[in-house]
Amino acid sequence: MHNYAEALRWGFQTVKQKGFLSNNHITEIHAAIEQNRAGFRKVPGTELKNDQTGEVVYTPPQTHDEIVAHMNNLEQFINDNASCDWDPLVKMAIIHHQFESIHPFYDGNGRTGRIINILYLVKEGMLNLPILYLSRYINQNKADYYRLLQKVRTENAWEEWVLYMLDGVEQTSLQTIKIIEGIKNLMQSHKDRIRTELPKIYSQDLLNNLFRHPYTKIDFVMEEIKVGRKTAAKYLDELDKLGLVNKQKIWKDNYYINTDLYNLLRNVGNL
């Protein structure tokens, strides 16, 4: 998950700066996810199989030259708006299907493809931040995802595929809004309690640290609010006593869990 987040962050910054999404960018994103630089497949033999039966359901392009040619075509489709005036959401669905069908990497195609979805919408100005987490929708509806991917290949059923992806964007967008509203309300609640009950340690930087991840550590607080180890430990222990974090010792390290934030994110599927 950390590698995925780092790849997404790098891709977002790059697309915002450059204004386009190239094959070089895609291979860099994949390298960050997989922690290797294998690049596009060079050895034939890749087949997509049914997990239950082992039956081969799809054979993607096999030779390196074929893969490069298809990816060059996809790169042009992603970046050349003059040749296609489709709605960006529809175009995103097509891009995702094409990328997954090319299946250019030995592994990590799914995660890379889902990052491409987000970065394409960023490129098109439809997202200011990379916060549309379509992966959850796809994972929760995985059977339909694979069925409809294959149905396009065998029956040219593009309409069903596009509607599936549009439904995913709608559901994920509504869910994301609720998550953001929930985090905003939690931050305000924590802010009010710290300012009221622990005014001597309150700072916006400390509050931000508590909500950057569902947990924090002494080292994180030291780095982000520029205090010594003793002071950072004192701040977190006071927050633990107040009930705003829950101190847990794992091996040699103390972790301070923002339980309210953790529960909000854990229950995201029920929002």
PyRosetta script that sets phi, psi and omega in degrees:
from pyrosetta import init, pose_from_sequence

init()
pose = pose_from_sequence("MHNYAEALRWGFQTVKQKGFLSNNHITEIHAAIEQNRAGFRKVPGTELKNDQTGEVVYTPPQTHDEIVAHMNNLEQFINDNASCDWDPLVKMAIIHHQFESIHPFYDGNGRTGRIINILYLVKEGMLNLPILYLSRYINQNKADYYRLLQKVRTENAWEEWVLYMLDGVEQTSLQTIKIIEGIKNLMQSHKDRIRTELPKIYSQDLLNNLFRHPYTKIDFVMEEIKVGRKTAAKYLDELDKLGLVNKQKIWKDNYYINTDLYNLLRNVGNL")
pose.set_psi(1, -37.8)
pose.set_omega(1, 178.7)
pose.set_phi(2, -62.9)
pose.set_psi(2, -43.6)
pose.set_omega(2, 179.7)
pose.set_phi(3, -62.6)
pose.set_psi(3, -40.1)
pose.set_omega(3, 178.3)
pose.set_phi(4, -61.4)
pose.set_psi(4, -46.2)
pose.set_omega(4, -178.8)
pose.set_phi(5, -63.5)
pose.set_psi(5, -41.1)
pose.set_omega(5, 179.1)
pose.set_phi(6, -66.0)
pose.set_psi(6, -39.9)
pose.set_omega(6, 178.3)
pose.set_phi(7, -64.2)
pose.set_psi(7, -42.8)
pose.set_omega(7, 179.4)
pose.set_phi(8, -64.7)
pose.set_psi(8, -41.9)
pose.set_omega(8, 179.9)
pose.set_phi(9, -63.1)
pose.set_psi(9, -44.8)
pose.set_omega(9, 179.3)
pose.set_phi(10, -63.8)
pose.set_psi(10, -44.3)
pose.set_omega(10, -179.7)
pose.set_phi(11, -62.6)
pose.set_psi(11, -41.6)
pose.set_omega(11, 179.2)
pose.set_phi(12, -61.3)
pose.set_psi(12, -48.8)
pose.set_omega(12, -179.9)
pose.set_phi(13, -61.8)
pose.set_psi(13, -38.6)
pose.set_omega(13, -178.2)
pose.set_phi(14, -68.4)
pose.set_psi(14, -46.2)
pose.set_omega(14, -178.8)
pose.set_phi(15, -66.9)
pose.set_psi(15, -39.2)
pose.set_omega(15, 177.4)
pose.set_phi(16, -62.3)
pose.set_psi(16, -38.4)
pose.set_omega(16, -178.0)
pose.set_phi(17, -76.7)
pose.set_psi(17, -45.3)
pose.set_omega(17, -173.2)
pose.set_phi(18, -87.1)
pose.set_psi(18, -33.2)
pose.set_omega(18, -179.2)
pose.set_phi(19, 83.5)
pose.set_psi(19, 8.8)
pose.set_omega(19, 176.8)
pose.set_phi(20, -149.8)
pose.set_psi(20, 166.8)
pose.set_omega(20, -179.6)
pose.set_phi(21, -126.0)
pose.set_psi(21, 107.8)
pose.set_omega(21, -174.5)
pose.set_phi(22, -101.0)
pose.set_psi(22, 169.4)
pose.set_omega(22, 174.7)
pose.set_phi(23, -63.1)
pose.set_psi(23, -34.6)
pose.set_omega(23, 175.9)
pose.set_phi(24, -61.4)
pose.set_psi(24, -41.1)
pose.set_omega(24, 177.5)
pose.set_phi(25, -63.5)
pose.set_psi(25, -42.8)
pose.set_omega(25, -178.5)
pose.set_phi(26, -62.7)
pose.set_psi(26, -41.7)
pose.set_omega(26, 179.3)
pose.set_phi(27, -69.2)
pose.set_psi(27, -31.9)
pose.set_omega(27, 175.8)
pose.set_phi(28, -67.4)
pose.set_psi(28, -41.0)
pose.set_omega(28, 177.9)
pose.set_phi(29, -62.1)
pose.set_psi(29, -45.2)
pose.set_omega(29, 179.4)
pose.set_phi(30, -62.9)
pose.set_psi(30, -40.7)
pose.set_omega(30, 179.5)
pose.set_phi(31, -61.9)
pose.set_psi(31, -38.3)
pose.set_omega(31, 179.2)
pose.set_phi(32, -67.8)
pose.set_psi(32, -37.2)
pose.set_omega(32, 179.0)
pose.set_phi(33, -68.9)
pose.set_psi(33, -49.2)
pose.set_omega(33, -172.7)
pose.set_phi(34, -89.4)
pose.set_psi(34, -11.6)
pose.set_omega(34, -178.4)
pose.set_phi(35, 58.7)
pose.set_psi(35, 39.7)
pose.set_omega(35, 171.8)
pose.set_phi(36, -154.8)
pose.set_psi(36, 166.8)
pose.set_omega(36, -178.1)
pose.set_phi(37, -119.4)
pose.set_psi(37, 45.4)
pose.set_omega(37, 179.0)
pose.set_phi(38, -66.1)
pose.set_psi(38, -29.6)
pose.set_omega(38, 178.7)
pose.set_phi(39, 68.0)
pose.set_psi(39, -161.2)
pose.set_omega(39, -179.6)
pose.set_phi(40, -62.0)
pose.set_psi(40, 147.7)
pose.set_omega(40, -178.7)
pose.set_phi(41, -56.9)
pose.set_psi(41, 137.8)
pose.set_omega(41, 178.6)
pose.set_phi(42, -117.2)
pose.set_psi(42, -18.4)
pose.set_omega(42, -176.8)
pose.set_phi(43, -109.4)
pose.set_psi(43, 125.0)
pose.set_omega(43, 178.2)
pose.set_phi(44, -65.1)
pose.set_psi(44, 165.3)
pose.set_omega(44, 175.0)
pose.set_phi(45, 122.3)
pose.set_psi(45, -6.9)
pose.set_omega(45, -179.6)
pose.set_phi(46, -70.9)
pose.set_psi(46, 128.9)
pose.set_omega(46, 176.7)
pose.set_phi(47, -136.8)
pose.set_psi(47, 145.1)
pose.set_omega(47, 175.8)
pose.set_phi(48, -99.7)
pose.set_psi(48, 124.5)
pose.set_omega(48, -172.6)
pose.set_phi(49, -118.9)
pose.set_psi(49, 154.8)
pose.set_omega(49, 171.5)
pose.set_phi(50, -68.9)
pose.set_psi(50, 125.0)
pose.set_omega(50, -175.8)
pose.set_phi(51, -61.8)
pose.set_psi(51, -32.9)
pose.set_omega(51, -176.4)
pose.set_phi(52, -82.2)
pose.set_psi(52, -43.6)
pose.set_omega(52, -172.5)
pose.set_phi(53, -100.3)
pose.set_psi(53, -19.1)
pose.set_omega(53, -176.1)
pose.set_phi(54, 79.1)
pose.set_psi(54, 1.9)
pose.set_omega(54, -179.5)
pose.set_phi(55, -69.1)
pose.set_psi(55, 137.3)
pose.set_omega(55, 174.9)
pose.set_phi(56, -73.5)
pose.set_psi(56, 118.9)
pose.set_omega(56, -178.4)
pose.set_phi(57, -103.0)
pose.set_psi(57, -20.2)
pose.set_omega(57, -178.7)
pose.set_phi(58, -160.1)
pose.set_psi(58, 137.7)
pose.set_omega(58, 175.4)
pose.set_phi(59, -116.0)
pose.set_psi(59, 110.3)
pose.set_omega(59, -179.0)
pose.set_phi(60, -73.6)
pose.set_psi(60, 172.8)
pose.set_omega(60, 175.0)
pose.set_phi(61, -50.4)
pose.set_psi(61, 139.9)
pose.set_omega(61, -170.4)
pose.set_phi(62, -101.5)
pose.set_psi(62, -44.5)
pose.set_omega(62, -174.0)
pose.set_phi(63, -84.2)
pose.set_psi(63, 153.5)
pose.set_omega(63, 179.8)
pose.set_phi(64, -59.5)
pose.set_psi(64, -40.6)
pose.set_omega(64, -179.6)
pose.set_phi(65, -62.7)
pose.set_psi(65, -41.3)
pose.set_omega(65, 177.6)
pose.set_phi(66, -61.8)
pose.set_psi(66, -45.9)
pose.set_omega(66, -178.4)
pose.set_phi(67, -61.5)
pose.set_psi(67, -45.5)
pose.set_omega(67, 179.9)
pose.set_phi(68, -61.9)
pose.set_psi(68, -42.5)
pose.set_omega(68, -179.7)
pose.set_phi(69, -63.0)
pose.set_psi(69, -44.8)
pose.set_omega(69, 179.1)
pose.set_phi(70, -65.7)
pose.set_psi(70, -40.2)
pose.set_omega(70, -179.8)
pose.set_phi(71, -69.4)
pose.set_psi(71, -33.5)
pose.set_omega(71, 175.2)
pose.set_phi(72, -65.0)
pose.set_psi(72, -39.3)
pose.set_omega(72, 177.0)
pose.set_phi(73, -65.0)
pose.set_psi(73, -41.1)
pose.set_omega(73, 178.8)
pose.set_phi(74, -66.9)
pose.set_psi(74, -40.1)
pose.set_omega(74, 177.6)
pose.set_phi(75, -57.7)
pose.set_psi(75, -43.1)
pose.set_omega(75, 178.5)
pose.set_phi(76, -64.6)
pose.set_psi(76, -42.1)
pose.set_omega(76, 179.6)
pose.set_phi(77, -62.8)
pose.set_psi(77, -39.0)
pose.set_omega(77, 179.6)
pose.set_phi(78, -64.1)
pose.set_psi(78, -39.6)
pose.set_omega(78, -168.1)
pose.set_phi(79, -104.1)
pose.set_psi(79, -18.5)
pose.set_omega(79, -176.2)
pose.set_phi(80, -98.4)
pose.set_psi(80, 91.9)
pose.set_omega(80, -179.4)
pose.set_phi(81, -74.1)
pose.set_psi(81, -20.3)
pose.set_omega(81, -177.4)
pose.set_phi(82, -67.2)
pose.set_psi(82, -28.1)
pose.set_omega(82, -176.0)
pose.set_phi(83, -86.2)
pose.set_psi(83, -7.6)
pose.set_omega(83, -176.6)
pose.set_phi(84, -155.2)
pose.set_psi(84, 119.3)
pose.set_omega(84, -176.4)
pose.set_phi(85, -102.5)
pose.set_psi(85, 25.1)
pose.set_omega(85, 178.7)
pose.set_phi(86, -66.3)
pose.set_psi(86, 156.4)
pose.set_omega(86, 173.4)
pose.set_phi(87, -59.0)
pose.set_psi(87, 138.2)
pose.set_omega(87, -177.1)
pose.set_phi(88, -56.8)
pose.set_psi(88, -32.6)
pose.set_omega(88, 179.4)
pose.set_phi(89, -68.4)
pose.set_psi(89, -39.3)
pose.set_omega(89, 176.0)
pose.set_phi(90, -65.5)
pose.set_psi(90, -43.9)
pose.set_omega(90, -179.2)
pose.set_phi(91, -63.9)
pose.set_psi(91, -36.1)
pose.set_omega(91, 177.1)
pose.set_phi(92, -60.6)
pose.set_psi(92, -41.8)
pose.set_omega(92, 179.0)
pose.set_phi(93, -62.1)
pose.set_psi(93, -40.2)
pose.set_omega(93, 179.2)
pose.set_phi(94, -67.4)
pose.set_psi(94, -44.7)
pose.set_omega(94, 179.9)
pose.set_phi(95, -58.5)
pose.set_psi(95, -44.0)
pose.set_omega(95, -177.5)
pose.set_phi(96, -63.9)
pose.set_psi(96, -43.6)
pose.set_omega(96, 179.4)
pose.set_phi(97, -62.6)
pose.set_psi(97, -44.3)
pose.set_omega(97, -178.4)
pose.set_phi(98, -63.8)
pose.set_psi(98, -42.5)
pose.set_omega(98, 179.6)
pose.set_phi(99, -62.8)
pose.set_psi(99, -47.1)
pose.set_omega(99, -178.9)
pose.set_phi(100, -65.5)
pose.set_psi(100, -29.4)
pose.set_omega(100, 179.0)
pose.set_phi(101, -77.5)
pose.set_psi(101, -33.9)
pose.set_omega(101, 174.0)
pose.set_phi(102, -68.1)
pose.set_psi(102, -38.3)
pose.set_omega(102, 176.6)
pose.set_phi(103, 50.2)
pose.set_psi(103, 59.3)
pose.set_omega(103, -166.2)
pose.set_phi(104, -71.3)
pose.set_psi(104, -19.9)
pose.set_omega(104, -174.9)
pose.set_phi(105, -107.9)
pose.set_psi(105, 159.1)
pose.set_omega(105, 177.0)
pose.set_phi(106, -65.3)
pose.set_psi(106, -37.4)
pose.set_omega(106, -178.7)
pose.set_phi(107, -150.6)
pose.set_psi(107, 162.0)
pose.set_omega(107, 176.5)
pose.set_phi(108, 82.1)
pose.set_psi(108, 14.0)
pose.set_omega(108, -179.8)
pose.set_phi(109, -65.7)
pose.set_psi(109, -39.7)
pose.set_omega(109, -178.3)
pose.set_phi(110, -63.0)
pose.set_psi(110, -48.4)
pose.set_omega(110, -179.4)
pose.set_phi(111, -66.2)
pose.set_psi(111, -40.7)
pose.set_omega(111, 178.0)
pose.set_phi(112, -63.9)
pose.set_psi(112, -43.0)
pose.set_omega(112, -179.6)
pose.set_phi(113, -62.5)
pose.set_psi(113, -36.7)
pose.set_omega(113, -179.5)
pose.set_phi(114, -71.8)
pose.set_psi(114, -31.0)
pose.set_omega(114, 173.7)
pose.set_phi(115, -69.1)
pose.set_psi(115, -38.9)
pose.set_omega(115, 177.9)
pose.set_phi(116, -58.3)
pose.set_psi(116, -40.4)
pose.set_omega(116, 177.0)
pose.set_phi(117, -51.7)
pose.set_psi(117, -51.6)
pose.set_omega(117, -176.2)
pose.set_phi(118, -65.4)
pose.set_psi(118, -45.4)
pose.set_omega(118, -175.7)
pose.set_phi(119, -67.6)
pose.set_psi(119, -32.2)
pose.set_omega(119, 176.6)
pose.set_phi(120, -64.6)
pose.set_psi(120, -42.2)
pose.set_omega(120, 178.8)
pose.set_phi(121, -67.8)
pose.set_psi(121, -32.7)
pose.set_omega(121, 173.5)
pose.set_phi(122, -64.0)
pose.set_psi(122, -46.3)
pose.set_omega(122, 180.0)
pose.set_phi(123, -58.7)
pose.set_psi(123, -36.8)
pose.set_omega(123, -178.1)
pose.set_phi(124, -83.6)
pose.set_psi(124, 1.1)
pose.set_omega(124, 177.9)
pose.set_phi(125, 78.2)
pose.set_psi(125, 15.2)
pose.set_omega(125, -179.4)
pose.set_phi(126, -91.1)
pose.set_psi(126, -14.8)
pose.set_omega(126, 174.2)
pose.set_phi(127, -131.4)
pose.set_psi(127, 132.1)
pose.set_omega(127, 173.8)
pose.set_phi(128, -89.7)
pose.set_psi(128, -22.7)
pose.set_omega(128, 178.0)
pose.set_phi(129, -135.2)
pose.set_psi(129, 152.2)
pose.set_omega(129, -177.0)
pose.set_phi(130, -82.5)
pose.set_psi(130, 68.5)
pose.set_omega(130, -170.6)
pose.set_phi(131, -117.4)
pose.set_psi(131, 10.8)
pose.set_omega(131, 178.3)
pose.set_phi(132, -92.7)
pose.set_psi(132, 98.0)
pose.set_omega(132, -171.4)
pose.set_phi(133, -90.0)
pose.set_psi(133, 77.3)
pose.set_omega(133, -179.2)
pose.set_phi(134, -67.8)
pose.set_psi(134, -20.1)
pose.set_omega(134, -179.0)
pose.set_phi(135, -55.9)
pose.set_psi(135, -40.0)
pose.set_omega(135, -179.3)
pose.set_phi(136, -62.2)
pose.set_psi(136, -46.0)
pose.set_omega(136, 179.7)
pose.set_phi(137, -60.9)
pose.set_psi(137, -45.5)
pose.set_omega(137, -178.8)
pose.set_phi(138, -63.5)
pose.set_psi(138, -43.5)
pose.set_omega(138, -179.5)
pose.set_phi(139, -66.3)
pose.set_psi(139, -34.4)
pose.set_omega(139, 179.4)
pose.set_phi(140, -75.8)
pose.set_psi(140, -18.7)
pose.set_omega(140, -178.8)
pose.set_phi(141, -126.1)
pose.set_psi(141, 41.3)
pose.set_omega(141, -170.3)
pose.set_phi(142, -63.6)
pose.set_psi(142, -37.5)
pose.set_omega(142, -179.0)
pose.set_phi(143, -62.0)
pose.set_psi(143, -44.5)
pose.set_omega(143, 178.3)
pose.set_phi(144, -66.5)
pose.set_psi(144, -37.5)
pose.set_omega(144, 179.9)
pose.set_phi(145, -57.2)
pose.set_psi(145, -53.6)
pose.set_omega(145, -178.6)
pose.set_phi(146, -69.7)
pose.set_psi(146, -36.1)
pose.set_omega(146, 179.1)
pose.set_phi(147, -63.1)
pose.set_psi(147, -43.9)
pose.set_omega(147, -177.1)
pose.set_phi(148, -76.1)
pose.set_psi(148, -33.4)
pose.set_omega(148, 172.1)
pose.set_phi(149, -55.4)
pose.set_psi(149, -48.3)
pose.set_omega(149, -177.2)
pose.set_phi(150, -70.8)
pose.set_psi(150, -33.1)
pose.set_omega(150, -178.3)
pose.set_phi(151, -65.7)
pose.set_psi(151, -32.1)
pose.set_omega(151, 174.5)
pose.set_phi(152, -64.4)
pose.set_psi(152, -42.1)
pose.set_omega(152, -177.9)
pose.set_phi(153, -66.8)
pose.set_psi(153, -37.7)
pose.set_omega(153, -174.4)
pose.set_phi(154, -95.0)
pose.set_psi(154, -28.5)
pose.set_omega(154, -174.6)
pose.set_phi(155, -126.3)
pose.set_psi(155, 2.9)
pose.set_omega(155, -178.6)
pose.set_phi(156, 59.0)
pose.set_psi(156, 34.7)
pose.set_omega(156, -174.0)
pose.set_phi(157, -86.2)
pose.set_psi(157, 67.9)
pose.set_omega(157, -176.2)
pose.set_phi(158, -68.7)
pose.set_psi(158, -35.8)
pose.set_omega(158, -175.0)
pose.set_phi(159, -60.9)
pose.set_psi(159, -45.3)
pose.set_omega(159, 179.7)
pose.set_phi(160, -62.0)
pose.set_psi(160, -41.0)
pose.set_omega(160, 179.5)
pose.set_phi(161, -63.7)
pose.set_psi(161, -47.0)
pose.set_omega(161, -178.3)
pose.set_phi(162, -63.6)
pose.set_psi(162, -42.4)
pose.set_omega(162, 179.4)
pose.set_phi(163, -63.6)
pose.set_psi(163, -38.1)
pose.set_omega(163, 176.5)
pose.set_phi(164, -59.4)
pose.set_psi(164, -47.4)
pose.set_omega(164, -179.1)
pose.set_phi(165, -67.8)
pose.set_psi(165, -38.4)
pose.set_omega(165, 178.2)
pose.set_phi(166, -65.5)
pose.set_psi(166, -39.2)
pose.set_omega(166, 176.1)
pose.set_phi(167, -61.9)
pose.set_psi(167, -38.5)
pose.set_omega(167, 177.2)
pose.set_phi(168, -62.7)
pose.set_psi(168, -42.4)
pose.set_omega(168, 178.4)
pose.set_phi(169, -63.2)
pose.set_psi(169, -43.4)
pose.set_omega(169, -179.5)
pose.set_phi(170, -63.3)
pose.set_psi(170, -51.3)
pose.set_omega(170, -177.9)
pose.set_phi(171, -62.5)
pose.set_psi(171, -43.0)
pose.set_omega(171, -178.4)
pose.set_phi(172, -67.4)
pose.set_psi(172, -37.8)
pose.set_omega(172, 179.5)
pose.set_phi(173, -63.3)
pose.set_psi(173, -45.9)
pose.set_omega(173, 179.6)
pose.set_phi(174, -64.2)
pose.set_psi(174, -40.8)
pose.set_omega(174, 178.7)
pose.set_phi(175, -64.4)
pose.set_psi(175, -40.7)
pose.set_omega(175, -179.3)
pose.set_phi(176, -64.9)
pose.set_psi(176, -40.2)
pose.set_omega(176, 177.4)
pose.set_phi(177, -59.8)
pose.set_psi(177, -43.1)
pose.set_omega(177, 179.6)
pose.set_phi(178, -65.4)
pose.set_psi(178, -38.5)
pose.set_omega(178, 178.6)
pose.set_phi(179, -63.8)
pose.set_psi(179, -46.1)
pose.set_omega(179, -179.1)
pose.set_phi(180, -62.6)
pose.set_psi(180, -42.6)
pose.set_omega(180, 177.7)
pose.set_phi(181, -63.3)
pose.set_psi(181, -39.8)
pose.set_omega(181, 178.9)
pose.set_phi(182, -64.2)
pose.set_psi(182, -43.4)
pose.set_omega(182, 178.8)
pose.set_phi(183, -65.1)
pose.set_psi(183, -41.8)
pose.set_omega(183, 179.2)
pose.set_phi(184, -59.9)
pose.set_psi(184, -43.4)
pose.set_omega(184, 179.9)
pose.set_phi(185, -67.4)
pose.set_psi(185, -40.0)
pose.set_omega(185, 178.1)
pose.set_phi(186, -63.9)
pose.set_psi(186, -41.9)
pose.set_omega(186, 179.2)
pose.set_phi(187, -61.6)
pose.set_psi(187, -41.5)
pose.set_omega(187, 179.8)
pose.set_phi(188, -65.9)
pose.set_psi(188, -40.9)
pose.set_omega(188, 179.2)
pose.set_phi(189, -63.3)
pose.set_psi(189, -45.9)
pose.set_omega(189, 178.5)
pose.set_phi(190, -63.9)
pose.set_psi(190, -41.1)
pose.set_omega(190, 179.9)
pose.set_phi(191, -59.6)
pose.set_psi(191, -46.1)
pose.set_omega(191, -178.6)
pose.set_phi(192, -62.6)
pose.set_psi(192, -41.5)
pose.set_omega(192, -178.1)
pose.set_phi(193, -69.5)
pose.set_psi(193, -41.8)
pose.set_omega(193, -179.5)
pose.set_phi(194, -66.7)
pose.set_psi(194, -43.8)
pose.set_omega(194, -178.9)
pose.set_phi(195, -64.8)
pose.set_psi(195, -32.8)
pose.set_omega(195, -178.7)
pose.set_phi(196, -81.3)
pose.set_psi(196, -44.9)
pose.set_omega(196, -170.9)
pose.set_phi(197, -100.8)
pose.set_psi(197, -22.7)
pose.set_omega(197, 178.2)
pose.set_phi(198, -134.2)
pose.set_psi(198, 57.1)
pose.set_omega(198, -174.0)
pose.set_phi(199, -61.4)
pose.set_psi(199, -27.5)
pose.set_omega(199, -176.6)
pose.set_phi(200, -71.0)
pose.set_psi(200, -22.2)
pose.set_omega(200, -178.5)
pose.set_phi(201, -107.0)
pose.set_psi(201, -5.1)
pose.set_omega(201, -175.7)
pose.set_phi(202, -66.0)
pose.set_psi(202, 136.9)
pose.set_omega(202, 166.1)
pose.set_phi(203, -156.7)
pose.set_psi(203, 153.9)
pose.set_omega(203, 178.1)
pose.set_phi(204, -64.2)
pose.set_psi(204, -34.1)
pose.set_omega(204, 178.6)
pose.set_phi(205, -63.7)
pose.set_psi(205, -39.5)
pose.set_omega(205, 177.9)
pose.set_phi(206, -65.6)
pose.set_psi(206, -43.5)
pose.set_omega(206, 178.2)
pose.set_phi(207, -61.0)
pose.set_psi(207, -44.4)
pose.set_omega(207, 178.7)
pose.set_phi(208, -60.5)
pose.set_psi(208, -38.8)
pose.set_omega(208, 179.3)
pose.set_phi(209, -61.2)
pose.set_psi(209, -39.9)
pose.set_omega(209, -178.5)
pose.set_phi(210, -66.7)
pose.set_psi(210, -22.1)
pose.set_omega(210, -175.7)
pose.set_phi(211, -112.7)
pose.set_psi(211, 3.0)
pose.set_omega(211, 178.0)
pose.set_phi(212, -68.9)
pose.set_psi(212, -35.6)
pose.set_omega(212, 175.7)
pose.set_phi(213, -141.1)
pose.set_psi(213, 167.9)
pose.set_omega(213, 177.4)
pose.set_phi(214, -69.1)
pose.set_psi(214, -6.2)
pose.set_omega(214, 176.8)
pose.set_phi(215, -144.2)
pose.set_psi(215, 162.1)
pose.set_omega(215, 173.7)
pose.set_phi(216, -138.0)
pose.set_psi(216, 173.9)
pose.set_omega(216, -179.8)
pose.set_phi(217, -139.5)
pose.set_psi(217, 164.9)
pose.set_omega(217, 179.3)
pose.set_phi(218, -57.6)
pose.set_psi(218, -42.7)
pose.set_omega(218, -179.0)
pose.set_phi(219, -61.7)
pose.set_psi(219, -38.0)
pose.set_omega(219, 179.7)
pose.set_phi(220, -64.6)
pose.set_psi(220, -43.8)
pose.set_omega(220, -179.7)
pose.set_phi(221, -65.7)
pose.set_psi(221, -42.4)
pose.set_omega(221, 177.6)
pose.set_phi(222, -55.9)
pose.set_psi(222, -45.4)
pose.set_omega(222, -176.1)
pose.set_phi(223, -70.5)
pose.set_psi(223, -41.7)
pose.set_omega(223, -170.2)
pose.set_phi(224, -85.3)
pose.set_psi(224, -29.5)
pose.set_omega(224, -179.8)
pose.set_phi(225, -114.7)
pose.set_psi(225, 7.7)
pose.set_omega(225, 171.0)
pose.set_phi(226, 58.2)
pose.set_psi(226, 57.4)
pose.set_omega(226, 174.1)
pose.set_phi(227, -128.7)
pose.set_psi(227, 165.3)
pose.set_omega(227, 178.7)
pose.set_phi(228, -75.3)
pose.set_psi(228, 169.7)
pose.set_omega(228, -177.2)
pose.set_phi(229, -61.1)
pose.set_psi(229, -44.2)
pose.set_omega(229, -178.3)
pose.set_phi(230, -61.8)
pose.set_psi(230, -42.5)
pose.set_omega(230, 180.0)
pose.set_phi(231, -67.5)
pose.set_psi(231, -43.2)
pose.set_omega(231, 179.5)
pose.set_phi(232, -60.8)
pose.set_psi(232, -44.2)
pose.set_omega(232, 179.1)
pose.set_phi(233, -63.2)
pose.set_psi(233, -39.9)
pose.set_omega(233, 179.1)
pose.set_phi(234, -63.1)
pose.set_psi(234, -44.7)
pose.set_omega(234, 179.8)
pose.set_phi(235, -59.1)
pose.set_psi(235, -47.8)
pose.set_omega(235, -175.6)
pose.set_phi(236, -69.4)
pose.set_psi(236, -36.4)
pose.set_omega(236, 177.5)
pose.set_phi(237, -66.7)
pose.set_psi(237, -35.3)
pose.set_omega(237, 177.2)
pose.set_phi(238, -68.7)
pose.set_psi(238, -38.0)
pose.set_omega(238, 176.4)
pose.set_phi(239, -66.8)
pose.set_psi(239, -33.6)
pose.set_omega(239, 176.3)
pose.set_phi(240, -65.5)
pose.set_psi(240, -44.0)
pose.set_omega(240, 178.5)
pose.set_phi(241, -62.6)
pose.set_psi(241, -33.0)
pose.set_omega(241, 179.7)
pose.set_phi(242, -77.1)
pose.set_psi(242, -15.5)
pose.set_omega(242, 179.2)
pose.set_phi(243, 89.4)
pose.set_psi(243, 10.5)
pose.set_omega(243, -179.3)
pose.set_phi(244, -86.5)
pose.set_psi(244, -21.8)
pose.set_omega(244, 170.6)
pose.set_phi(245, -133.8)
pose.set_psi(245, 160.8)
pose.set_omega(245, 179.2)
pose.set_phi(246, -119.6)
pose.set_psi(246, 112.4)
pose.set_omega(246, -176.3)
pose.set_phi(247, -75.7)
pose.set_psi(247, 126.0)
pose.set_omega(247, 179.1)
pose.set_phi(248, -131.3)
pose.set_psi(248, 128.6)
pose.set_omega(248, 177.9)
pose.set_phi(249, -94.4)
pose.set_psi(249, 120.5)
pose.set_omega(249, 177.8)
pose.set_phi(250, -122.4)
pose.set_psi(250, 115.1)
pose.set_omega(250, -171.0)
pose.set_phi(251, 56.1)
pose.set_psi(251, -120.0)
pose.set_omega(251, -176.3)
pose.set_phi(252, -97.3)
pose.set_psi(252, -6.0)
pose.set_omega(252, -173.4)
pose.set_phi(253, -104.6)
pose.set_psi(253, 146.3)
pose.set_omega(253, 171.3)
pose.set_phi(254, -96.5)
pose.set_psi(254, 129.4)
pose.set_omega(254, 175.6)
pose.set_phi(255, -112.7)
pose.set_psi(255, 137.4)
pose.set_omega(255, -179.6)
pose.set_phi(256, -113.5)
pose.set_psi(256, 105.3)
pose.set_omega(256, -171.4)
pose.set_phi(257, -91.2)
pose.set_psi(257, 127.2)
pose.set_omega(257, 172.7)
pose.set_phi(258, -80.0)
pose.set_psi(258, 90.7)
pose.set_omega(258, -170.7)
pose.set_phi(259, -61.7)
pose.set_psi(259, -40.1)
pose.set_omega(259, -179.5)
pose.set_phi(260, -62.9)
pose.set_psi(260, -43.1)
pose.set_omega(260, 178.7)
pose.set_phi(261, -67.6)
pose.set_psi(261, -42.4)
pose.set_omega(261, 178.7)
pose.set_phi(262, -58.4)
pose.set_psi(262, -45.7)
pose.set_omega(262, -179.0)
pose.set_phi(263, -66.2)
pose.set_psi(263, -37.2)
pose.set_omega(263, 177.5)
pose.set_phi(264, -61.3)
pose.set_psi(264, -46.7)
pose.set_omega(264, -178.2)
pose.set_phi(265, -71.6)
pose.set_psi(265, -35.2)
pose.set_omega(265, 179.8)
pose.set_phi(266, -65.6)
pose.set_psi(266, -35.2)
pose.set_omega(266, -177.0)
pose.set_phi(267, -94.9)
pose.set_psi(267, 18.0)
pose.set_omega(267, -174.2)
pose.set_phi(268, -58.2)
pose.set_psi(268, -33.7)
pose.set_omega(268, -178.5)
pose.set_phi(269, -68.2)
pose.set_psi(269, -16.3)
pose.set_omega(269, -179.8)
pose.set_phi(270, -98.9)
pose.set_psi(270, 0.9)
pose.set_omega(270, -178.1)
pose.set_phi(271, -71.7)
pose.dump_pdb("model.pdb")
